[in-house]
Amino acid sequence: MLPALDHAGDTIRALQKANILLSYLRFYLLPHDPNYTEWGTRVVLNGTSSDTLPGGSQVILDFVDLRIIVRQPNGAEVTIPLHGHTQRSLFAAILAELRKNELADVLTGNGDLVEQMIAALAVKKPSIAEKHDEITGTEPLHIDLEAARAYNAALYSIFTGIARFKASRVNGKTTPAVVFGEHFDLSTLIFAGAEATEQAAHINIGFAPYSTGIDFPYLYAYAYPMKPSYTPPSLPAPAYWHTKGWTGIVLPYTAIAALSRPEQYVECMCDQFYSALLPLLP
């Protein structure tokens, strides 16, 4: 069984604020991918990671011990506790470490490191200059250790189930399963043909802690584009069709958490969702 997440919302939102810092670093340092996976962090055993960046550094957000780990190309590590930080001060602490190697050519002045990084980001994506509040929050990050560990267990278990489904069922092109900064959702695209861009026919399977109109964690799946007319296939309970804002399948996390073998259940449900959605692609 997996832990309940009934009272983890504030902690999950604080973890999202920390994770999006890694997302922005990846965006700046990595080349653009047609499916925007440069914005997505990788799931690791104890949280999320920037993965190895072009200069050899790695930044890990550890949900279990509530810390950031900055690993330099030579293997040296620095730990930054999350407690006591705001989003902005945490970003500054990460940048101070990456300035030693990964961002040495970017953070060259003696001024505010966050402002220097925003300026560099804005060169690559000008709208960041107006939307930098996503990475400069000044409210303290309130994170409950038990809730953070519960969310880590949930995320890693569902990630494992999705990965097992992809390994056993999917033969075509896919994107890696990554956690996107903006919505903190785990997401992977499975393409129906040879083209592998988000505009091509695909099925999206993922896990979200919440979203507009859905205030609970859930496994989801949808097809894009969908046929102009179709009869929605029946779904295994308690999964249901969601039709407000977007059309797809929702399975509440509570149904997954209650089972003794959640990874196997997620693998099975992903397989059934995939089978239900494939005929809906044009």
C-alpha positions in Angstrom: 0.0 0.0 0.0 1.0 3.6 -0.6 0.6 6.4 1.9 -2.4 8.7 1.8 -1.8 12.2 0.4 -4.9 13.8 1.9 -3.0 16.5 3.8 0.1 16.8 1.6 -1.1 19.7 -0.7 1.0 22.5 0.9 4.1 20.3 0.9 3.6 19.2 -2.7 3.3 22.9 -3.8 6.5 23.7 -1.9 8.3 20.8 -3.6 7.0 22.1 -6.9 8.5 25.5 -6.2 11.9 23.8 -5.6 11.6 21.5 -8.6 10.8 24.3 -11.1 14.2 25.8 -10.3 15.8 22.6 -11.8 13.4 22.9 -14.7 14.6 26.4 -15.6 18.2 25.3 -15.3 17.6 22.5 -17.7 15.7 24.9 -20.1 18.7 27.2 -20.1 21.5 24.6 -20.5 19.9 22.0 -22.8 19.0 22.3 -26.5 15.3 22.6 -27.4 13.5 19.3 -27.8 10.3 19.2 -30.0 8.4 17.8 -27.1 9.8 20.3 -24.6 11.5 17.7 -22.4 14.2 20.2 -21.6 11.7 21.6 -19.2 11.2 18.2 -17.4 13.2 16.8 -14.5 13.9 13.1 -14.1 12.5 10.9 -11.4 15.1 9.4 -9.1 14.8 7.2 -6.1 14.5 10.0 -3.6 13.0 12.8 -5.7 13.8 14.5 -8.9 17.0 15.4 -10.7 18.2 17.8 -13.4 20.0 14.8 -14.8 23.6 15.3 -15.9 23.9 18.8 -17.4 26.1 19.6 -20.4 29.1 20.7 -18.2 28.8 17.5 -16.1 27.0 18.9 -13.0 23.8 17.5 -11.6 21.2 19.0 -9.2 19.0 16.7 -7.2 15.9 17.6 -5.2 15.8 15.1 -2.4 12.2 14.7 -1.1 13.2 12.2 1.6 15.8 14.3 3.4 14.5 17.7 2.3 17.6 19.0 0.6 19.2 20.0 -2.6 22.3 18.1 -3.7 24.6 19.9 -6.2 27.0 17.4 -7.7 30.0 18.9 -9.5 31.7 17.3 -12.5 34.5 16.0 -10.3 32.1 14.2 -8.0 32.2 16.7 -5.2 28.8 17.3 -3.6 27.3 20.2 -1.6 24.0 19.8 0.3 21.6 22.7 0.7 18.8 22.1 3.3 15.4 23.2 2.1 14.3 24.5 5.5 14.9 28.1 6.1 14.8 29.0 2.4 12.4 30.9 0.2 12.3 29.9 -3.5 14.5 32.8 -4.4 17.1 32.2 -1.7 17.2 28.5 -2.6 17.8 29.4 -6.3 20.6 31.8 -5.2 22.3 29.0 -3.2 22.1 26.6 -6.1 23.5 29.2 -8.5 26.4 29.9 -6.1 27.5 26.3 -6.5 26.9 26.0 -10.2 28.8 29.2 -10.7 32.0 27.3 -9.8 31.7 25.1 -13.0 28.4 24.7 -15.0 27.5 28.4 -15.1 30.9 29.9 -14.7 30.6 31.7 -18.1 27.1 33.0 -17.2 27.3 34.2 -13.6 30.4 36.4 -14.0 29.6 39.5 -12.1 29.4 40.3 -8.3 25.8 41.2 -8.3 22.6 39.3 -7.5 23.0 35.8 -9.0 19.3 35.3 -9.4 19.0 38.5 -11.4 21.9 37.5 -13.5 20.3 34.1 -14.2 17.0 35.7 -15.1 18.8 38.0 -17.6 20.5 35.0 -19.2 17.2 33.1 -19.3 15.4 36.0 -20.9 17.9 36.1 -23.8 16.8 32.5 -24.6 13.1 33.1 -23.9 12.2 36.9 -23.6 8.9 36.3 -21.8 10.9 35.1 -18.8 11.8 38.7 -18.0 8.1 39.4 -17.3 7.3 36.0 -15.8 10.2 35.4 -13.4 7.9 35.2 -10.4 7.8 31.4 -11.1 11.3 31.2 -9.7 11.7 34.2 -7.4 9.1 33.5 -4.6 9.9 35.1 -1.3 7.6 33.2 1.0 9.3 30.6 3.2 9.1 27.0 1.8 6.9 25.1 4.4 7.6 21.4 3.9 6.4 18.7 6.2 8.9 15.8 6.2 6.3 13.0 6.5 4.2 14.5 3.7 7.3 14.9 1.4 8.3 11.3 2.0 4.7 10.2 1.3 4.7 12.0 -2.0 8.1 10.6 -2.9 6.8 7.1 -2.3 3.7 7.8 -4.5 5.6 9.4 -7.3 8.3 6.7 -7.5 5.8 3.9 -7.4 3.6 5.3 -10.2 6.7 6.2 -12.2 7.8 2.5 -11.9 4.4 1.3 -13.0 4.4 3.5 -16.0 7.9 2.5 -16.9 7.0 -1.2 -16.7 4.0 -0.6 -18.9 6.2 1.1 -21.5 8.8 -1.6 -21.4 6.3 -4.5 -21.8 3.8 -3.0 -24.2 5.2 -0.1 -26.3 7.3 -0.7 -29.4 7.1 2.7 -31.0 8.7 6.1 -30.2 8.1 7.7 -26.8 9.4 10.6 -24.8 11.1 9.9 -21.4 8.8 10.1 -18.4 9.6 13.5 -16.9 8.2 15.8 -14.2 7.3 19.2 -15.8 8.0 22.2 -13.7 4.8 24.2 -14.4 2.3 21.7 -13.3 4.5 19.2 -11.4 3.0 16.4 -13.4 4.8 13.2 -14.5 4.2 12.8 -18.2 5.2 10.6 -21.2 4.1 10.7 -24.8 3.6 7.5 -26.8 3.5 8.2 -30.6 1.3 6.3 -33.0 3.5 6.7 -36.0 7.0 7.6 -37.2 6.7 11.3 -36.3 7.6 12.1 -32.7 6.5 15.6 -32.0 3.7 16.8 -29.8 1.7 17.7 -32.9 1.8 14.1 -34.2 -0.8 11.5 -33.1 0.1 10.3 -29.6 -1.2 9.1 -26.3 -0.2 10.9 -23.1 0.0 9.0 -19.9 1.0 10.7 -16.6 0.4 11.4 -12.9 -0.6 14.8 -11.5 -0.8 15.9 -7.9 -3.6 18.4 -8.8 -4.8 20.5 -11.7 -7.4 23.1 -12.6 -10.8 21.5 -11.6 -9.2 18.4 -10.0 -8.0 18.9 -6.5 -6.6 15.4 -5.8 -3.7 13.4 -7.2 -4.6 11.2 -10.2 -3.3 9.0 -12.9 -4.3 10.3 -16.3 -4.3 9.4 -20.0 -5.6 11.1 -23.2 -5.3 10.8 -27.0 -4.3 13.6 -29.3 -5.8 14.5 -31.7 -9.1 12.6 -31.3 -11.5 11.6 -34.0 -14.2 14.2 -34.7 -16.8 11.7 -33.5 -16.4 8.6 -31.3 -18.1 6.6 -28.7 -16.1 6.7 -25.4 -15.0 3.2 -24.6 -16.0 1.8 -21.2 -13.4 2.0 -18.5 -12.4 -0.2 -15.6 -13.8 1.3 -12.4 -13.0 3.6 -10.6 -11.4 5.3 -13.7 -13.7 7.7 -15.5 -13.9 10.1 -18.4 -13.0 13.7 -17.6 -14.5 16.2 -20.0 -14.1 19.7 -18.4 -11.2 21.6 -20.0 -9.7 18.5 -21.5 -11.0 15.1 -22.5 -9.3 12.0 -21.1 -9.2 9.3 -18.5 -8.7 10.0 -14.7 -8.0 7.4 -12.1 -7.9 8.8 -8.5 -4.7 8.1 -6.6 -6.7 6.8 -3.7 -7.6 3.7 -5.8 -3.9 3.1 -6.4 -2.8 3.7 -2.9 -5.2 1.2 -1.4 -3.7 -1.8 -3.1 -0.9 -4.1 -2.0 0.9 -4.1 -5.4 0.4 -0.5 -6.7 3.1 -0.7 -9.4 1.5 -3.8 -10.9 -1.9 -2.1 -10.8 -0.6 1.1 -12.5 1.1 -1.0 -15.2 -2.2 -2.9 -15.8 -4.3 0.3 -15.8 -1.9 2.0 -18.2 -2.3 -0.9 -20.5 -6.1 -0.7 -20.4 -6.1 3.0 -20.9 -3.7 2.7 -23.9 -6.0 0.0 -25.5 -9.1 2.2 -24.9 -7.5 5.3 -26.4 -5.7 3.9 -29.5 -8.9 3.5 -31.5 -9.8 7.2 -30.8 -6.7 8.5 -32.8 -7.6 9.5 -36.3 
